[in-house]
Amino acid sequence: MKNEVIDFEPVFQRMAERARLRARLKRLSTVRVKVKRVKKTHCKWGHALTPENVYLWQNTRICKICKKARSQKQIREGKIKVF
């Protein structure tokens, strides 16, 4: 038992296969995100995401109508003070 030779090759093969699968899944997930972003034509509340109604912030499209409504609501509730 002391001089027994252990073959680690199958272990290394499984590790390499898992690494390849992880890399492949990572590539596929980034592709899916880009496809969703292209297909999205309306915001959560149904406003059209046209160039006139959208501005970019940190690589995200934001609906100007919804943003304006949110800030007006926060002003009414006293969360934002306007001087």
Gaussian input, Z-matrix of N, CA and C with variables (Angstrom, degrees):
# hf/3-21g

backbone

0 1
 N
 C     1     B1
 C     2     B2     1     A1
 N     3     B3     2     A2     1     D1
 C     4     B4     3     A3     2     D2
 C     5     B5     4     A4     3     D3
 N     6     B6     5     A5     4     D4
 C     7     B7     6     A6     5     D5
 C     8     B8     7     A7     6     D6
 N     9     B9     8     A8     7     D7
 C    10    B10     9     A9     8     D8
 C    11    B11    10    A10     9     D9
 N    12    B12    11    A11    10    D10
 C    13    B13    12    A12    11    D11
 C    14    B14    13    A13    12    D12
 N    15    B15    14    A14    13    D13
 C    16    B16    15    A15    14    D14
 C    17    B17    16    A16    15    D15
 N    18    B18    17    A17    16    D16
 C    19    B19    18    A18    17    D17
 C    20    B20    19    A19    18    D18
 N    21    B21    20    A20    19    D19
 C    22    B22    21    A21    20    D20
 C    23    B23    22    A22    21    D21
 N    24    B24    23    A23    22    D22
 C    25    B25    24    A24    23    D23
 C    26    B26    25    A25    24    D24
 N    27    B27    26    A26    25    D25
 C    28    B28    27    A27    26    D26
 C    29    B29    28    A28    27    D27
 N    30    B30    29    A29    28    D28
 C    31    B31    30    A30    29    D29
 C    32    B32    31    A31    30    D30
 N    33    B33    32    A32    31    D31
 C    34    B34    33    A33    32    D32
 C    35    B35    34    A34    33    D33
 N    36    B36    35    A35    34    D34
 C    37    B37    36    A36    35    D35
 C    38    B38    37    A37    36    D36
 N    39    B39    38    A38    37    D37
 C    40    B40    39    A39    38    D38
 C    41    B41    40    A40    39    D39
 N    42    B42    41    A41    40    D40
 C    43    B43    42    A42    41    D41
 C    44    B44    43    A43    42    D42
 N    45    B45    44    A44    43    D43
 C    46    B46    45    A45    44    D44
 C    47    B47    46    A46    45    D45
 N    48    B48    47    A47    46    D46
 C    49    B49    48    A48    47    D47
 C    50    B50    49    A49    48    D48
 N    51    B51    50    A50    49    D49
 C    52    B52    51    A51    50    D50
 C    53    B53    52    A52    51    D51
 N    54    B54    53    A53    52    D52
 C    55    B55    54    A54    53    D53
 C    56    B56    55    A55    54    D54
 N    57    B57    56    A56    55    D55
 C    58    B58    57    A57    56    D56
 C    59    B59    58    A58    57    D57
 N    60    B60    59    A59    58    D58
 C    61    B61    60    A60    59    D59
 C    62    B62    61    A61    60    D60
 N    63    B63    62    A62    61    D61
 C    64    B64    63    A63    62    D62
 C    65    B65    64    A64    63    D63
 N    66    B66    65    A65    64    D64
 C    67    B67    66    A66    65    D65
 C    68    B68    67    A67    66    D66
 N    69    B69    68    A68    67    D67
 C    70    B70    69    A69    68    D68
 C    71    B71    70    A70    69    D69
 N    72    B72    71    A71    70    D70
 C    73    B73    72    A72    71    D71
 C    74    B74    73    A73    72    D72
 N    75    B75    74    A74    73    D73
 C    76    B76    75    A75    74    D74
 C    77    B77    76    A76    75    D75
 N    78    B78    77    A77    76    D76
 C    79    B79    78    A78    77    D77
 C    80    B80    79    A79    78    D78
 N    81    B81    80    A80    79    D79
 C    82    B82    81    A81    80    D80
 C    83    B83    82    A82    81    D81
 N    84    B84    83    A83    82    D82
 C    85    B85    84    A84    83    D83
 C    86    B86    85    A85    84    D84
 N    87    B87    86    A86    85    D85
 C    88    B88    87    A87    86    D86
 C    89    B89    88    A88    87    D87
 N    90    B90    89    A89    88    D88
 C    91    B91    90    A90    89    D89
 C    92    B92    91    A91    90    D90
 N    93    B93    92    A92    91    D91
 C    94    B94    93    A93    92    D92
 C    95    B95    94    A94    93    D93
 N    96    B96    95    A95    94    D94
 C    97    B97    96    A96    95    D95
 C    98    B98    97    A97    96    D96
 N    99    B99    98    A98    97    D97
 C   100   B100    99    A99    98    D98
 C   101   B101   100   A100    99    D99
 N   102   B102   101   A101   100   D100
 C   103   B103   102   A102   101   D101
 C   104   B104   103   A103   102   D102
 N   105   B105   104   A104   103   D103
 C   106   B106   105   A105   104   D104
 C   107   B107   106   A106   105   D105
 N   108   B108   107   A107   106   D106
 C   109   B109   108   A108   107   D107
 C   110   B110   109   A109   108   D108
 N   111   B111   110   A110   109   D109
 C   112   B112   111   A111   110   D110
 C   113   B113   112   A112   111   D111
 N   114   B114   113   A113   112   D112
 C   115   B115   114   A114   113   D113
 C   116   B116   115   A115   114   D114
 N   117   B117   116   A116   115   D115
 C   118   B118   117   A117   116   D116
 C   119   B119   118   A118   117   D117
 N   120   B120   119   A119   118   D118
 C   121   B121   120   A120   119   D119
 C   122   B122   121   A121   120   D120
 N   123   B123   122   A122   121   D121
 C   124   B124   123   A123   122   D122
 C   125   B125   124   A124   123   D123
 N   126   B126   125   A125   124   D124
 C   127   B127   126   A126   125   D125
 C   128   B128   127   A127   126   D126
 N   129   B129   128   A128   127   D127
 C   130   B130   129   A129   128   D128
 C   131   B131   130   A130   129   D129
 N   132   B132   131   A131   130   D130
 C   133   B133   132   A132   131   D131
 C   134   B134   133   A133   132   D132
 N   135   B135   134   A134   133   D133
 C   136   B136   135   A135   134   D134
 C   137   B137   136   A136   135   D135
 N   138   B138   137   A137   136   D136
 C   139   B139   138   A138   137   D137
 C   140   B140   139   A139   138   D138
 N   141   B141   140   A140   139   D139
 C   142   B142   141   A141   140   D140
 C   143   B143   142   A142   141   D141
 N   144   B144   143   A143   142   D142
 C   145   B145   144   A144   143   D143
 C   146   B146   145   A145   144   D144
 N   147   B147   146   A146   145   D145
 C   148   B148   147   A147   146   D146
 C   149   B149   148   A148   147   D147
 N   150   B150   149   A149   148   D148
 C   151   B151   150   A150   149   D149
 C   152   B152   151   A151   150   D150
 N   153   B153   152   A152   151   D151
 C   154   B154   153   A153   152   D152
 C   155   B155   154   A154   153   D153
 N   156   B156   155   A155   154   D154
 C   157   B157   156   A156   155   D155
 C   158   B158   157   A157   156   D156
 N   159   B159   158   A158   157   D157
 C   160   B160   159   A159   158   D158
 C   161   B161   160   A160   159   D159
 N   162   B162   161   A161   160   D160
 C   163   B163   162   A162   161   D161
 C   164   B164   163   A163   162   D162
 N   165   B165   164   A164   163   D163
 C   166   B166   165   A165   164   D164
 C   167   B167   166   A166   165   D165
 N   168   B168   167   A167   166   D166
 C   169   B169   168   A168   167   D167
 C   170   B170   169   A169   168   D168
 N   171   B171   170   A170   169   D169
 C   172   B172   171   A171   170   D170
 C   173   B173   172   A172   171   D171
 N   174   B174   173   A173   172   D172
 C   175   B175   174   A174   173   D173
 C   176   B176   175   A175   174   D174
 N   177   B177   176   A176   175   D175
 C   178   B178   177   A177   176   D176
 C   179   B179   178   A178   177   D177
 N   180   B180   179   A179   178   D178
 C   181   B181   180   A180   179   D179
 C   182   B182   181   A181   180   D180
 N   183   B183   182   A182   181   D181
 C   184   B184   183   A183   182   D182
 C   185   B185   184   A184   183   D183
 N   186   B186   185   A185   184   D184
 C   187   B187   186   A186   185   D185
 C   188   B188   187   A187   186   D186
 N   189   B189   188   A188   187   D187
 C   190   B190   189   A189   188   D188
 C   191   B191   190   A190   189   D189
 N   192   B192   191   A191   190   D190
 C   193   B193   192   A192   191   D191
 C   194   B194   193   A193   192   D192
 N   195   B195   194   A194   193   D193
 C   196   B196   195   A195   194   D194
 C   197   B197   196   A196   195   D195
 N   198   B198   197   A197   196   D196
 C   199   B199   198   A198   197   D197
 C   200   B200   199   A199   198   D198
 N   201   B201   200   A200   199   D199
 C   202   B202   201   A201   200   D200
 C   203   B203   202   A202   201   D201
 N   204   B204   203   A203   202   D202
 C   205   B205   204   A204   203   D203
 C   206   B206   205   A205   204   D204
 N   207   B207   206   A206   205   D205
 C   208   B208   207   A207   206   D206
 C   209   B209   208   A208   207   D207
 N   210   B210   209   A209   208   D208
 C   211   B211   210   A210   209   D209
 C   212   B212   211   A211   210   D210
 N   213   B213   212   A212   211   D211
 C   214   B214   213   A213   212   D212
 C   215   B215   214   A214   213   D213
 N   216   B216   215   A215   214   D214
 C   217   B217   216   A216   215   D215
 C   218   B218   217   A217   216   D216
 N   219   B219   218   A218   217   D217
 C   220   B220   219   A219   218   D218
 C   221   B221   220   A220   219   D219
 N   222   B222   221   A221   220   D220
 C   223   B223   222   A222   221   D221
 C   224   B224   223   A223   222   D222
 N   225   B225   224   A224   223   D223
 C   226   B226   225   A225   224   D224
 C   227   B227   226   A226   225   D225
 N   228   B228   227   A227   226   D226
 C   229   B229   228   A228   227   D227
 C   230   B230   229   A229   228   D228
 N   231   B231   230   A230   229   D229
 C   232   B232   231   A231   230   D230
 C   233   B233   232   A232   231   D231
 N   234   B234   233   A233   232   D232
 C   235   B235   234   A234   233   D233
 C   236   B236   235   A235   234   D234
 N   237   B237   236   A236   235   D235
 C   238   B238   237   A237   236   D236
 C   239   B239   238   A238   237   D237
 N   240   B240   239   A239   238   D238
 C   241   B241   240   A240   239   D239
 C   242   B242   241   A241   240   D240
 N   243   B243   242   A242   241   D241
 C   244   B244   243   A243   242   D242
 C   245   B245   244   A244   243   D243
 N   246   B246   245   A245   244   D244
 C   247   B247   246   A246   245   D245
 C   248   B248   247   A247   246   D246

   B1=1.4482
   B2=1.5271
   B3=1.3441
   B4=1.4464
   B5=1.5219
   B6=1.2842
   B7=1.4524
   B8=1.5315
   B9=1.2972
   B10=1.4662
   B11=1.5298
   B12=1.3145
   B13=1.4620
   B14=1.5309
   B15=1.3167
   B16=1.4674
   B17=1.5263
   B18=1.2975
   B19=1.4663
   B20=1.5337
   B21=1.3279
   B22=1.4601
   B23=1.5278
   B24=1.2994
   B25=1.4610
   B26=1.5358
   B27=1.3433
   B28=1.4756
   B29=1.5283
   B30=1.3224
   B31=1.4673
   B32=1.5209
   B33=1.3346
   B34=1.4566
   B35=1.5317
   B36=1.3235
   B37=1.4609
   B38=1.5241
   B39=1.3412
   B40=1.4713
   B41=1.5272
   B42=1.3303
   B43=1.4629
   B44=1.5292
   B45=1.3124
   B46=1.4601
   B47=1.5278
   B48=1.3119
   B49=1.4658
   B50=1.5269
   B51=1.3206
   B52=1.4739
   B53=1.5228
   B54=1.3224
   B55=1.4664
   B56=1.5251
   B57=1.3223
   B58=1.4663
   B59=1.5247
   B60=1.3332
   B61=1.4658
   B62=1.5278
   B63=1.3425
   B64=1.4680
   B65=1.5286
   B66=1.3267
   B67=1.4639
   B68=1.5210
   B69=1.3100
   B70=1.4690
   B71=1.5263
   B72=1.3264
   B73=1.4666
   B74=1.5197
   B75=1.3111
   B76=1.4583
   B77=1.5213
   B78=1.3357
   B79=1.4657
   B80=1.5217
   B81=1.3246
   B82=1.4589
   B83=1.5187
   B84=1.3246
   B85=1.4588
   B86=1.5203
   B87=1.3404
   B88=1.4601
   B89=1.5190
   B90=1.3131
   B91=1.4576
   B92=1.5235
   B93=1.3206
   B94=1.4681
   B95=1.5161
   B96=1.3232
   B97=1.4548
   B98=1.5176
   B99=1.3154
   B100=1.4525
   B101=1.5223
   B102=1.3069
   B103=1.4615
   B104=1.5166
   B105=1.3289
   B106=1.4611
   B107=1.5187
   B108=1.3198
   B109=1.4515
   B110=1.5282
   B111=1.2938
   B112=1.4576
   B113=1.5206
   B114=1.3154
   B115=1.4531
   B116=1.5276
   B117=1.3324
   B118=1.4508
   B119=1.5282
   B120=1.3314
   B121=1.4621
   B122=1.5158
   B123=1.3390
   B124=1.4590
   B125=1.5243
   B126=1.3265
   B127=1.4604
   B128=1.5312
   B129=1.3185
   B130=1.4583
   B131=1.5251
   B132=1.3286
   B133=1.4703
   B134=1.5267
   B135=1.3291
   B136=1.4600
   B137=1.5145
   B138=1.3192
   B139=1.4610
   B140=1.5225
   B141=1.3336
   B142=1.4645
   B143=1.5252
   B144=1.3132
   B145=1.4570
   B146=1.5312
   B147=1.3264
   B148=1.4597
   B149=1.5319
   B150=1.3291
   B151=1.4772
   B152=1.5379
   B153=1.3263
   B154=1.4663
   B155=1.5345
   B156=1.3334
   B157=1.4579
   B158=1.5305
   B159=1.3226
   B160=1.4637
   B161=1.5167
   B162=1.3291
   B163=1.4576
   B164=1.5145
   B165=1.3262
   B166=1.4616
   B167=1.5169
   B168=1.3098
   B169=1.4528
   B170=1.5159
   B171=1.3148
   B172=1.4558
   B173=1.5274
   B174=1.3301
   B175=1.4652
   B176=1.5279
   B177=1.3374
   B178=1.4624
   B179=1.5255
   B180=1.3212
   B181=1.4545
   B182=1.5239
   B183=1.3453
   B184=1.4579
   B185=1.5236
   B186=1.3297
   B187=1.4640
   B188=1.5339
   B189=1.3254
   B190=1.4635
   B191=1.5313
   B192=1.3229
   B193=1.4632
   B194=1.5318
   B195=1.3261
   B196=1.4714
   B197=1.5244
   B198=1.3269
   B199=1.4612
   B200=1.5201
   B201=1.3297
   B202=1.4666
   B203=1.5257
   B204=1.3246
   B205=1.4679
   B206=1.5218
   B207=1.3399
   B208=1.4701
   B209=1.5194
   B210=1.3597
   B211=1.4556
   B212=1.5247
   B213=1.3329
   B214=1.4673
   B215=1.5223
   B216=1.3128
   B217=1.4581
   B218=1.5245
   B219=1.3315
   B220=1.4573
   B221=1.5265
   B222=1.3256
   B223=1.4608
   B224=1.5310
   B225=1.3423
   B226=1.4706
   B227=1.5242
   B228=1.3369
   B229=1.4631
   B230=1.5266
   B231=1.3200
   B232=1.4555
   B233=1.5009
   B234=1.3330
   B235=1.4659
   B236=1.5160
   B237=1.3299
   B238=1.4618
   B239=1.5242
   B240=1.3232
   B241=1.4494
   B242=1.5175
   B243=1.3226
   B244=1.4564
   B245=1.5267
   B246=1.3309
   B247=1.4694
   B248=1.4866
   A1=112.21
   A2=118.91
   A3=121.16
   A4=111.99
   A5=119.56
   A6=123.30
   A7=112.43
   A8=117.34
   A9=121.34
   A10=109.65
   A11=116.77
   A12=122.43
   A13=107.84
   A14=115.34
   A15=120.74
   A16=108.01
   A17=115.45
   A18=121.16
   A19=108.57
   A20=117.14
   A21=121.94
   A22=112.84
   A23=118.05
   A24=120.42
   A25=112.85
   A26=120.54
   A27=118.58
   A28=112.72
   A29=117.46
   A30=120.83
   A31=109.93
   A32=116.68
   A33=120.37
   A34=111.33
   A35=117.24
   A36=120.25
   A37=110.91
   A38=116.75
   A39=119.99
   A40=111.13
   A41=116.33
   A42=120.20
   A43=111.11
   A44=116.48
   A45=120.65
   A46=110.72
   A47=116.99
   A48=120.88
   A49=110.47
   A50=116.84
   A51=120.10
   A52=110.88
   A53=117.35
   A54=120.96
   A55=110.50
   A56=116.90
   A57=120.05
   A58=110.94
   A59=117.38
   A60=120.49
   A61=111.51
   A62=116.46
   A63=119.24
   A64=111.07
   A65=116.66
   A66=120.65
   A67=110.69
   A68=116.86
   A69=120.92
   A70=111.01
   A71=116.94
   A72=120.44
   A73=111.22
   A74=117.07
   A75=120.72
   A76=110.56
   A77=116.51
   A78=119.84
   A79=110.93
   A80=117.44
   A81=120.74
   A82=111.93
   A83=117.89
   A84=119.98
   A85=111.04
   A86=119.07
   A87=120.11
   A88=110.42
   A89=117.89
   A90=120.89
   A91=109.55
   A92=118.09
   A93=121.46
   A94=111.37
   A95=117.78
   A96=120.91
   A97=109.98
   A98=117.23
   A99=120.19
   A100=110.63
   A101=118.30
   A102=121.45
   A103=110.12
   A104=118.24
   A105=120.73
   A106=110.66
   A107=117.41
   A108=120.90
   A109=110.80
   A110=117.11
   A111=120.75
   A112=110.69
   A113=117.88
   A114=121.29
   A115=113.23
   A116=118.54
   A117=121.39
   A118=110.09
   A119=116.79
   A120=120.61
   A121=112.55
   A122=117.98
   A123=121.74
   A124=109.74
   A125=116.12
   A126=120.15
   A127=109.16
   A128=115.36
   A129=121.82
   A130=111.80
   A131=116.97
   A132=120.82
   A133=112.53
   A134=118.36
   A135=121.87
   A136=115.84
   A137=118.75
   A138=119.95
   A139=109.43
   A140=115.39
   A141=120.00
   A142=110.36
   A143=116.57
   A144=121.60
   A145=109.38
   A146=114.35
   A147=121.06
   A148=108.65
   A149=118.19
   A150=119.52
   A151=113.24
   A152=117.82
   A153=120.88
   A154=111.28
   A155=118.06
   A156=122.45
   A157=112.79
   A158=118.08
   A159=120.49
   A160=109.81
   A161=115.06
   A162=119.07
   A163=108.68
   A164=115.25
   A165=121.03
   A166=110.26
   A167=115.70
   A168=122.27
   A169=107.67
   A170=117.37
   A171=124.31
   A172=111.80
   A173=115.13
   A174=122.70
   A175=112.64
   A176=117.42
   A177=122.57
   A178=108.46
   A179=116.25
   A180=120.43
   A181=109.27
   A182=116.51
   A183=121.40
   A184=108.56
   A185=115.02
   A186=122.09
   A187=108.97
   A188=117.61
   A189=121.71
   A190=111.33
   A191=117.82
   A192=121.26
   A193=110.61
   A194=116.62
   A195=120.65
   A196=110.56
   A197=117.59
   A198=121.51
   A199=110.06
   A200=117.16
   A201=121.21
   A202=110.27
   A203=117.16
   A204=120.86
   A205=111.05
   A206=117.20
   A207=120.11
   A208=111.17
   A209=117.18
   A210=117.75
   A211=111.72
   A212=118.77
   A213=120.72
   A214=110.48
   A215=117.19
   A216=120.94
   A217=110.24
   A218=117.52
   A219=120.81
   A220=110.97
   A221=117.85
   A222=121.07
   A223=109.42
   A224=116.82
   A225=120.53
   A226=111.54
   A227=116.05
   A228=119.88
   A229=112.65
   A230=117.74
   A231=121.19
   A232=115.19
   A233=117.25
   A234=119.82
   A235=111.21
   A236=117.59
   A237=122.50
   A238=106.82
   A239=116.60
   A240=120.84
   A241=109.29
   A242=116.09
   A243=121.84
   A244=107.10
   A245=116.96
   A246=120.87
   A247=110.69
   D1=-32.10
   D2=-177.87
   D3=-66.55
   D4=-39.01
   D5=-175.59
   D6=-95.87
   D7=22.18
   D8=-177.88
   D9=-73.70
   D10=136.50
   D11=-179.83
   D12=-96.20
   D13=127.98
   D14=-179.46
   D15=-101.77
   D16=130.83
   D17=179.56
   D18=-94.70
   D19=109.42
   D20=-178.81
   D21=-92.45
   D22=-2.04
   D23=-176.18
   D24=-58.19
   D25=-45.08
   D26=177.72
   D27=-60.66
   D28=-34.96
   D29=178.50
   D30=-65.44
   D31=-45.63
   D32=179.72
   D33=-65.13
   D34=-35.34
   D35=177.52
   D36=-64.03
   D37=-42.84
   D38=178.40
   D39=-64.56
   D40=-40.15
   D41=178.50
   D42=-63.30
   D43=-42.27
   D44=179.30
   D45=-66.16
   D46=-40.11
   D47=178.88
   D48=-63.86
   D49=-42.57
   D50=178.08
   D51=-63.08
   D52=-39.98
   D53=178.78
   D54=-63.97
   D55=-41.62
   D56=177.44
   D57=-63.51
   D58=-42.12
   D59=179.19
   D60=-64.52
   D61=-41.91
   D62=178.41
   D63=-61.24
   D64=-43.43
   D65=179.48
   D66=-63.46
   D67=-40.20
   D68=179.61
   D69=-65.89
   D70=-43.61
   D71=178.12
   D72=-63.30
   D73=-37.90
   D74=178.87
   D75=-63.51
   D76=-43.58
   D77=177.91
   D78=-63.41
   D79=-42.55
   D80=-179.07
   D81=-66.42
   D82=-38.18
   D83=-178.67
   D84=-66.49
   D85=-36.60
   D86=178.52
   D87=-68.87
   D88=-33.45
   D89=178.16
   D90=-66.47
   D91=-42.02
   D92=-179.67
   D93=-61.83
   D94=-40.32
   D95=-179.51
   D96=-62.81
   D97=-43.03
   D98=-179.39
   D99=-64.77
   D100=-38.33
   D101=179.63
   D102=-65.95
   D103=-43.29
   D104=178.71
   D105=-61.06
   D106=-41.17
   D107=-177.50
   D108=-64.71
   D109=-35.95
   D110=-179.82
   D111=-72.57
   D112=-39.26
   D113=-176.13
   D114=-73.36
   D115=-23.76
   D116=-174.81
   D117=-69.13
   D118=119.53
   D119=-177.80
   D120=-114.35
   D121=-14.69
   D122=-179.68
   D123=-134.59
   D124=152.37
   D125=178.34
   D126=-77.44
   D127=-178.41
   D128=-178.04
   D129=-59.46
   D130=-32.34
   D131=-176.29
   D132=-98.95
   D133=8.90
   D134=171.56
   D135=95.74
   D136=4.47
   D137=177.66
   D138=-78.30
   D139=141.11
   D140=-179.55
   D141=-68.35
   D142=135.55
   D143=178.28
   D144=-91.61
   D145=74.29
   D146=178.20
   D147=-95.33
   D148=163.47
   D149=179.19
   D150=-58.02
   D151=-29.52
   D152=179.85
   D153=-74.70
   D154=-25.31
   D155=-173.84
   D156=-105.51
   D157=5.96
   D158=-173.95
   D159=-128.05
   D160=141.28
   D161=166.59
   D162=-130.98
   D163=152.68
   D164=-177.06
   D165=-94.79
   D166=136.31
   D167=175.32
   D168=-141.84
   D169=117.51
   D170=-178.78
   D171=50.29
   D172=48.93
   D173=176.74
   D174=64.86
   D175=26.69
   D176=178.61
   D177=-128.69
   D178=138.25
   D179=176.68
   D180=-85.80
   D181=132.21
   D182=-179.11
   D183=-124.93
   D184=133.79
   D185=179.61
   D186=-74.04
   D187=124.99
   D188=-178.18
   D189=-67.38
   D190=-36.84
   D191=-179.05
   D192=-64.03
   D193=-45.59
   D194=179.59
   D195=-66.66
   D196=-40.37
   D197=179.97
   D198=-61.98
   D199=-43.16
   D200=179.77
   D201=-64.24
   D202=-42.45
   D203=179.44
   D204=-64.58
   D205=-40.05
   D206=178.64
   D207=-64.16
   D208=-43.58
   D209=-178.65
   D210=-68.80
   D211=-35.31
   D212=177.24
   D213=-65.49
   D214=-38.81
   D215=178.06
   D216=-64.70
   D217=-41.78
   D218=-179.99
   D219=-67.24
   D220=-34.15
   D221=177.22
   D222=-66.34
   D223=-44.71
   D224=179.61
   D225=-61.73
   D226=-38.18
   D227=-178.33
   D228=-80.64
   D229=-4.20
   D230=178.50
   D231=81.85
   D232=11.60
   D233=179.03
   D234=-76.80
   D235=-28.63
   D236=177.73
   D237=-120.18
   D238=130.05
   D239=179.13
   D240=-98.70
   D241=131.98
   D242=179.57
   D243=-112.94
   D244=125.70
   D245=-178.53
   D246=-104.89

